[in-house]
Amino acid sequence: MGAGKSTVGRHLAKRLKMAFYDSDHEVERRTGVSISTIFEIEGEKGFRIREEQMIAELCQNKNIILATGGGSILSAATRSIIQKTAHVIYLSTTAEQLFMRIRHDKSRPLMQTDKPLETLRNLLKEREPYYLEVASSIIKTGRQKINVVIHEIIQSL
């Protein structure tokens, strides 16, 4: 969440002349409602089921760039499918950097807490072992320009 998956993915896809998909946007497009609304009605569990199905469907495509939601990695099925079908790039950064990027974004259901930085730290602590498990490449991100990140990704491919 806030690592730049969608932004970097879009730019990378353009540079490589590939189609780009964002699993969150595809879930929203398919359902006709926002992720926040899905969380409100179905809870996180309902959203995660939809997310897992969408990622499995998108991973059937060849030669695409796919940005997945940060929490999608919690699903063993999703981890398995992306490891089998993709070169997985983990955009690694600190909780503090993530917080600086998303602190004003009210559309992130998991960040609607009294202590969002603490929440980010806890999410990263829970998720990072899974990110590292599936990663084909790890790209450290921080304050560098997007073209630097894209260059590093292309080098890793």
N, C-alpha and C positions, 0 to 999 in steps of 0.2 A: 504494500500500500504506500504509494508515494515514491517508489523507487524509480519511476520513469518508464515503466514497461510499455505503456501505450505510446508515449511520445517517441521513445527510442525505437520501438517496433515499427511505427509509421515511417519514420525517417529511414530506417534500415531497409524496409520493404521497397521504398521508393528508390533508394540507392541500388538495390539488387534487382529491381524490376520484378518484384514478386507481389502477390496479393497479401494484404494485411487483414488480420482479424483480431478483435479483442473479445475474449469470451464473455466479459461482463456486458459489453455493448450488444453482443449477439443474443444474450439472454433477454436483455431489455427489448430488443427488436422483436424477438419471437413472442414475448409475453405482452408487449405493449405497455408495460409499466416499468418504473424505475426499480433499481436494486433496493432502495430504501423501502419502497412499497411492498416488495416481495418479503423483505425482512419483517415488516410490520404485520403482514397477513399470515405468512407461513413460518416466520422465524428463520433463524440462521440455518437450521437443519433443512427446511424446505428449499431455501436458496441453494445450499450446497448440493442437494440432489439434482437440481436443474443445472447447476454449474458443471457437475461431473458428466452429465449426459451431453451437454453442449461441447465440452472439451473432447470427449470421446468421438463425437460426430465431426468436429473440426479437424481432429488428428487423422481422419481418413483422407483428407486432401493432401496432395503432394505439392512441394515447392511453395509453401506459404510461410509467412511470419505470423506467429500466434502469441499474443500477450494474454496470459492467464491471470485471474485474480490471485492476489497474494495468499489467500486462504485455501485455494484449490489444492495446494500441496498436502493438505491434511488428509486427503482421500488416498488410500492405498491404491485404489483402482486408477485414479488419475496419475499418481506417481508411476505406476506400471506402464500405462499407455504412453505417457510422454517419454519415458526412458526408451521404450521400444520403437517409437516412431519419429523421434526428433533429436536434434542437437539442442540441448537445453542450456540456455544462458542465464546464469544467476546474476542479476544486478545487485551487488552487495553494497550496503551503506549502513550507517549508524542510525539508531533510533532517533537521536537528536537531529540528524540531517532530514530524516523522514518527517519529523514533527515540523521542522521549519518549512517544508514543502507543502504540507497539508493542513496546517493549523487553522486556516480560515475556511476550509472546505467543509460545509455542513452536510454534504451529500454522502458522507461515509458513516454508515450506521455503527460500526464498531468503535468509532471515535467520539460518539456522543456520550462521553463520560465526564466526570469531574476532574479526572487526572489523565488526559489523553497521552501525555508523554510516558507515563508509567504503563498505560495500556499498550503503547507501541513497544516498549521494552519487553513486556511480558509476551506479546505476540511474536516478536523476533526471537526471543529465547525459546519459545515453543516450536516455531517454524523453521528456524535456521538449520537444525540438523537434517530436516527433510530437503531443504533447498540444496544443501551440500551433497546429500545422497544422490540426487538426480542430476546435478549439474555436470554438463560436459565441459563448460567453461565458466569461470567466475570472473566477472568484470567489476572492479571496485569503482563505485561512483561517489561523487561528492559535489564539488562545485565546478568541475571541468565542463567545458562546452560540449554540446551534444555531438559535434563532429569528431571530437576526441574519443568519445565513448563508441561511436559508430566505427571509427577506425580500429579501435581495440577489438571490437566484436568481429569485424571482417578479418583481422589478423588471426583471431582464434579459430575462425572457420577454416 
